[in-house]
């Protein structure tokens, strides 16, 4: 299970880092809810998630940066109904056009994952809670 979960996050974060926001949004259920401590209201559903990620990607490009999400330290609990409760840390690195890297954010991510074979995606996020260090 650990390999499945870590592979899921590797693919999901790579989509985001590469600006493939439609593919990234598909890693969430159609009715997913995404709470992040830097926003007053959660994002709901794939369309809103894709729009939010698209705006973030444009802002990062305008800054001339590349961002990389490194997610790990997984705590995985199986829950009734085939749900997985996953808690992890994510460190977001920002690299300038000159090649200088810095830590942009450190976050705690708590997800509820579901299995979805209908769309050909084994795992999807049903609900995500992200707390950016220093914002809680």
N, C-alpha and C positions, 0 to 999 in steps of 0.2 A: 504493500500500500504506500509506503514511503516513496518508493521510486515513481509510482504513478502520480502522486501528489506533487513531488518536486518537478517532474517532467511537465505537468500541467502548468505550474507557475513559470517555469523556464520559457515555455512557448508563449504564455500570455504576456509576460513582461517583454519578450522580444518583439511581439507585435506592437506593443505600445512604444518601445524605444525606436523602432523602425518607422513609426508613423502610420502603421497599418491599422487605423482606428476602427474600420469596419470589421476586420478580423478580430481585433481585441474585443469589440463589443459583443461579438458572437460567442465569446467565452463566458458570457453572462446569460441567464435565463431571460426570456422576453419581458418578464415582470420584475426583474432584479431591482434591488434597492442598494444604493451606494452612499454610505454616510462617510464624510471626511471632516475632520475637526477644523479645517480651514474654510469651510462653507457653512452658511447658516442653515441651508436646507439640503436634504439628500437629493441625489439624482435618481430618477426612476425610469426604468425601461431602457432598452437598447438604444433607441433613437437619442434620448437625452444623454446617455453615456457616450455615444459616438460623437455627439456635438461637443460635449465638454472636453473629451480627449482631443478632438480636432482643434479646438481653440487653444488648448495647452500646447499642442505640437506647433501650431503657428507662432505662438509667443516664444517658444524655445528657439525656433528657427530664426526669428527676428533678433533674438539675443546673440545669435551666432554660436549657440552651444549645442552639444550633444548630451543627452541624458541617458543614463544606464541605471536600471533598477536591479539591485542584487537582493534577492529574497531567500531567506533560509531560517534555520533554527525552528523547524516545524514541530508543533505539538498537534497531533492528529487524534481525534476521538470519533469513533463510530457512534452514530445516534440512530434511534429507531427510524424506520422508513427508508433506510439506505442513505441517510444524510451523513455528511462528514463535517465536523466542526474543526476548523484549522486555525491555529494561531501562529503567526510568524513575524519576523522582523524584516523590514525592507530598508536598505540604505540606498539612497538615490545620489549618484555621482553626476556632476556637471563638468563637462570638458569644454574649454574655450577653443576657438579656432586656432589659437597658438599652441594648443596641446596641453594646457595647464588644467589639471583636474582638482576638484575640491568636493567635499561632501556637501550636497545641497540640502538633503533632509534625511532624518532617521525616523522611521515610522513603526508602529505596531499595527499589524493587520489581523483582523479576526473575521473569518469567512464561514459561511454555511455553503457547502458544496453539495450539489445533487448530481445524480447520474442521469444522463440524457442520451439515449441511443437513437432517438427519433431523428435528430439532426446530424447524426454521425459524430457527435462529440461526447466522449465518455463522461467528462466532468464539466460542470458549469457552476458559476457563482450565483447563488440565489440571493444572498445578502452579504454585504461587505461593510465593515466598520474599520476606518483608518484613523489612527490618532497620530498626528505629526508631533514629535517631541517638542515641547515648549508651547503648544497651543491648547492643551486640554484644560 
